[in-house]
């Protein structure tokens, strides 16, 4: 198994966004923005993982699922499909 195309950065991205979104000082100034980051964290982490896994050589890209990945991120922010 390889280290991934981007070294499976999705979980690090997700973790960092969640940490930022929970910062008490930042929440005083940017609560709405941090709420969006919190909602985006898992969706972006999952999308990165899917893309990374597909192009890392660990699997074969059969369908890029671009619409599905983009829609998951949009849904995370807006709640809309």
Protein Blocks (a to p, Z undefined) as FASTA:
>chain_A
ZZbjnlommlmmmmmmmmmmmmmklmmmmmmlmmmmmmmmmmmmmmmmmmmmmmnopacc
fbgolmmmmmmmmmmmnopZZ
